[in-house]
Amino acid sequence: MEIKRFGTMPDGTPVTQYTIGNDTLRISVLDLGGILRGVYKDGKDLVAGFDTVEDYLADDSYQGALIGRYANRIEDGIFTLDGVTYQLAKNENGITHLHGGSCGFSRRMWKVISVTDDTLSLSLFSPDMDEGYPGNLEVTVTYRVVSNAFSIDYQAVCDKNTPLNLTNHAYFNPNGYDGGDILSVMATLNADRYDEVDAALIPVKDVSVEGTVFDFRTPHAIGERIGGDFVGYDHNFYLIGDKAASVCGVTLPFAARLEGEHTITAYTDLPCVQMYIGNFLVGSPDLKGGVPKRRHHTVCLETQLAPNGPNRGVGILKAGEKFHSVTAFVID
């Protein structure tokens, strides 16, 4: 375990980096945003990120961050719950509510509850009407490293019914975050349906992957079917929920796999995963070590509930009920 000062927030609050793990696999996490800043295997760092607090705050791509209250998009930033209509920030192009709003969980300072050689637990309190969401919400997230795998354990409870969809927004590259484009990386998604989306990337309907460029039930190179009007993946996939394995002491269904110089295999008890390949990842600031941000150089596997859930009858945490979910990644 290594604990070191990473930087300072604008108000003077110190930001700390925690590195946990073993001789096989190590991960680094910030208390700013619960950000997964590094995943280190065999001398390679498989997750993109930044070198300074200032860069994380200046960027809008949610690099490695914990996302909430509601990950992904909510149409028009509006939903009705228990007869009350709530208007949220339209923080994506003035059209949609994205990843929790203008100051979602990704930009908050999380409280470190405990840290050991292989675990890090963080908590966050989100008060009633925070970013427009009802209820006082308490969230706990635990990162754990076991052998060549790490898990992210999400727990939450609220005193009112509230939308909730927690995820991590790590940008992976199995060749190393500085290893070039991911177009030749082989991807497998254990999913038989996906969400068709409109121009604002809001789901229109879920349809079968059969016969489409979204069928990754068998491995395909990520770039194999990109071209023309189809610029890349930023879509929600509905997981089949089988092929379970024990990872970090928890039995979880198989979700997805990325194969390059290393293999990254995701398992989750959540019903969906968003595969995003950095279609909009350009501009400043540069990534760690001065590596430029470029389209199609990393892949996000955001395990989640369905996007726009509050308007689709899903993703509501009932008052007093406990939300608990685990996602794990095996690195070979």
VENHUDA-V331518 format. One record per pair of residues at least 6 apart in sequence whose ideal C-beta (glycine too) atoms are under 6 Angstrom apart, sorted by the first residue. I is the first residue (numbers start at 1). J is the second residue. D is the distance in whole Angstrom. If there is no record, write none. Layout:
i = [I & I]
j = [J & J]
d = [D & D]
This chain:
i = [1 & 1 & 2 & 3 & 4 & 6 & 6 & 6 & 7 & 7 & 7 & 8 & 13 & 15 & 15 & 15 & 16 & 17 & 17 & 18 & 18 & 18 & 19 & 19 & 20 & 20 & 20 & 21 & 21 & 24 & 24 & 25 & 25 & 25 & 25 & 26 & 27 & 27 & 28 & 28 & 29 & 29 & 29 & 30 & 31 & 31 & 33 & 33 & 34 & 34 & 34 & 34 & 35 & 35 & 36 & 36 & 36 & 36 & 37 & 37 & 38 & 38 & 39 & 39 & 41 & 41 & 44 & 45 & 46 & 47 & 47 & 47 & 48 & 48 & 48 & 48 & 48 & 49 & 49 & 49 & 50 & 51 & 55 & 58 & 61 & 62 & 62 & 62 & 64 & 65 & 65 & 66 & 66 & 66 & 67 & 67 & 67 & 67 & 68 & 68 & 68 & 69 & 69 & 69 & 70 & 70 & 71 & 71 & 71 & 71 & 72 & 73 & 73 & 73 & 73 & 73 & 74 & 74 & 75 & 75 & 75 & 77 & 77 & 77 & 78 & 79 & 79 & 79 & 81 & 82 & 86 & 88 & 88 & 88 & 89 & 89 & 91 & 91 & 91 & 92 & 95 & 96 & 101 & 108 & 110 & 110 & 111 & 112 & 113 & 113 & 114 & 118 & 119 & 120 & 121 & 122 & 123 & 124 & 125 & 126 & 127 & 128 & 128 & 133 & 134 & 134 & 135 & 135 & 135 & 135 & 136 & 137 & 138 & 139 & 140 & 141 & 142 & 143 & 144 & 144 & 146 & 148 & 149 & 149 & 149 & 149 & 150 & 151 & 151 & 151 & 152 & 152 & 153 & 154 & 154 & 155 & 156 & 157 & 158 & 159 & 160 & 161 & 161 & 161 & 162 & 163 & 163 & 163 & 164 & 164 & 165 & 165 & 165 & 167 & 167 & 167 & 171 & 171 & 172 & 172 & 173 & 173 & 173 & 174 & 174 & 174 & 174 & 175 & 175 & 178 & 181 & 181 & 182 & 182 & 183 & 183 & 183 & 184 & 185 & 185 & 185 & 186 & 186 & 186 & 187 & 187 & 187 & 188 & 188 & 188 & 189 & 189 & 189 & 190 & 190 & 190 & 190 & 191 & 191 & 191 & 192 & 192 & 193 & 193 & 193 & 194 & 194 & 194 & 194 & 195 & 195 & 195 & 196 & 196 & 196 & 197 & 198 & 202 & 203 & 203 & 209 & 213 & 226 & 231 & 232 & 232 & 233 & 233 & 234 & 234 & 236 & 236 & 236 & 237 & 238 & 239 & 239 & 241 & 242 & 243 & 244 & 244 & 247 & 247 & 248 & 250 & 252 & 252 & 252 & 252 & 254 & 255 & 255 & 255 & 255 & 256 & 256 & 256 & 257 & 258 & 258 & 263 & 264 & 264 & 265 & 266 & 266 & 267 & 268 & 268 & 269 & 269 & 270 & 270 & 270 & 272 & 272 & 273 & 273 & 274 & 274 & 276 & 277 & 277 & 278 & 278 & 278 & 279 & 281 & 281 & 282 & 286 & 287 & 303 & 305 & 305 & 306 & 306 & 309 & 317]
j = [20 & 117 & 19 & 18 & 17 & 15 & 17 & 30 & 15 & 52 & 53 & 14 & 109 & 30 & 32 & 53 & 31 & 28 & 30 & 29 & 115 & 120 & 26 & 28 & 118 & 120 & 145 & 27 & 145 & 147 & 148 & 41 & 145 & 148 & 331 & 40 & 39 & 150 & 37 & 38 & 36 & 120 & 143 & 37 & 110 & 112 & 65 & 106 & 66 & 110 & 122 & 141 & 64 & 65 & 47 & 64 & 168 & 170 & 49 & 64 & 45 & 47 & 46 & 47 & 262 & 331 & 176 & 177 & 172 & 64 & 170 & 177 & 63 & 171 & 177 & 287 & 298 & 63 & 64 & 288 & 56 & 288 & 285 & 285 & 281 & 99 & 106 & 169 & 170 & 106 & 169 & 105 & 141 & 168 & 99 & 106 & 167 & 169 & 100 & 105 & 166 & 100 & 133 & 164 & 163 & 165 & 99 & 165 & 167 & 304 & 307 & 96 & 98 & 202 & 307 & 308 & 97 & 308 & 202 & 308 & 311 & 88 & 90 & 97 & 87 & 86 & 310 & 311 & 161 & 161 & 132 & 97 & 101 & 132 & 101 & 102 & 98 & 101 & 102 & 98 & 200 & 200 & 131 & 124 & 122 & 124 & 123 & 122 & 121 & 123 & 121 & 145 & 144 & 143 & 142 & 141 & 140 & 139 & 138 & 137 & 136 & 135 & 136 & 162 & 160 & 162 & 158 & 159 & 160 & 162 & 159 & 158 & 157 & 156 & 155 & 154 & 153 & 152 & 151 & 248 & 248 & 331 & 247 & 248 & 328 & 330 & 329 & 248 & 326 & 328 & 168 & 327 & 326 & 166 & 325 & 324 & 323 & 322 & 317 & 319 & 319 & 316 & 318 & 319 & 317 & 310 & 315 & 316 & 317 & 323 & 304 & 305 & 315 & 302 & 303 & 304 & 298 & 300 & 264 & 299 & 179 & 182 & 298 & 258 & 260 & 262 & 264 & 260 & 261 & 291 & 296 & 297 & 222 & 299 & 222 & 223 & 296 & 221 & 222 & 258 & 260 & 219 & 221 & 259 & 216 & 222 & 258 & 216 & 219 & 257 & 216 & 237 & 256 & 239 & 240 & 254 & 255 & 237 & 238 & 239 & 209 & 240 & 206 & 208 & 238 & 209 & 214 & 235 & 237 & 203 & 206 & 236 & 204 & 205 & 207 & 203 & 204 & 308 & 307 & 308 & 215 & 225 & 232 & 279 & 277 & 279 & 275 & 277 & 276 & 279 & 272 & 274 & 307 & 273 & 272 & 255 & 271 & 253 & 253 & 254 & 251 & 253 & 267 & 328 & 328 & 326 & 267 & 268 & 269 & 328 & 267 & 266 & 267 & 268 & 273 & 266 & 273 & 301 & 265 & 264 & 299 & 332 & 329 & 331 & 330 & 301 & 329 & 328 & 303 & 327 & 325 & 326 & 303 & 304 & 325 & 304 & 306 & 301 & 303 & 302 & 304 & 300 & 296 & 299 & 295 & 296 & 298 & 295 & 293 & 295 & 293 & 292 & 293 & 327 & 314 & 315 & 312 & 314 & 315 & 323]
d = [5 & 5 & 4 & 6 & 5 & 5 & 4 & 6 & 5 & 6 & 4 & 6 & 6 & 6 & 5 & 5 & 5 & 6 & 5 & 5 & 6 & 5 & 6 & 4 & 5 & 6 & 6 & 6 & 4 & 6 & 5 & 6 & 6 & 5 & 6 & 4 & 5 & 5 & 5 & 4 & 6 & 6 & 6 & 6 & 5 & 6 & 4 & 4 & 4 & 5 & 5 & 6 & 4 & 5 & 6 & 4 & 6 & 5 & 4 & 6 & 5 & 6 & 5 & 4 & 6 & 5 & 4 & 6 & 6 & 6 & 5 & 6 & 6 & 4 & 4 & 5 & 5 & 5 & 5 & 5 & 5 & 5 & 4 & 6 & 6 & 6 & 5 & 4 & 5 & 3 & 5 & 5 & 6 & 6 & 5 & 6 & 5 & 5 & 5 & 4 & 5 & 5 & 5 & 6 & 5 & 5 & 6 & 4 & 4 & 5 & 4 & 5 & 5 & 6 & 5 & 6 & 4 & 6 & 5 & 5 & 6 & 4 & 4 & 4 & 5 & 6 & 4 & 5 & 6 & 6 & 6 & 4 & 6 & 4 & 4 & 5 & 6 & 6 & 5 & 4 & 5 & 5 & 4 & 6 & 4 & 5 & 5 & 6 & 4 & 5 & 5 & 5 & 5 & 5 & 4 & 5 & 5 & 5 & 6 & 4 & 6 & 6 & 5 & 6 & 5 & 5 & 4 & 5 & 3 & 4 & 5 & 4 & 6 & 5 & 5 & 6 & 4 & 6 & 5 & 5 & 4 & 5 & 5 & 5 & 6 & 4 & 6 & 4 & 6 & 4 & 6 & 5 & 5 & 5 & 5 & 5 & 4 & 5 & 6 & 6 & 5 & 6 & 6 & 5 & 6 & 4 & 5 & 6 & 4 & 6 & 6 & 5 & 5 & 5 & 6 & 5 & 4 & 6 & 6 & 5 & 5 & 6 & 5 & 5 & 3 & 4 & 5 & 4 & 5 & 5 & 5 & 5 & 5 & 5 & 6 & 3 & 6 & 5 & 5 & 6 & 5 & 4 & 6 & 4 & 5 & 5 & 6 & 6 & 5 & 4 & 4 & 5 & 5 & 6 & 5 & 5 & 6 & 4 & 6 & 5 & 6 & 6 & 5 & 6 & 4 & 6 & 5 & 5 & 5 & 4 & 5 & 4 & 5 & 6 & 6 & 6 & 5 & 6 & 5 & 6 & 4 & 4 & 5 & 6 & 5 & 4 & 5 & 5 & 5 & 6 & 5 & 5 & 5 & 5 & 6 & 6 & 6 & 5 & 6 & 4 & 5 & 5 & 5 & 4 & 5 & 5 & 4 & 6 & 6 & 6 & 6 & 4 & 6 & 5 & 5 & 5 & 6 & 5 & 5 & 5 & 6 & 4 & 6 & 6 & 4 & 5 & 5 & 5 & 4 & 4 & 6 & 6 & 5 & 6 & 6 & 5 & 6 & 6 & 5 & 4 & 6 & 4 & 5 & 5 & 5 & 6 & 5 & 6 & 5 & 6 & 6 & 6 & 6 & 4 & 6 & 4 & 6 & 5 & 3 & 5]
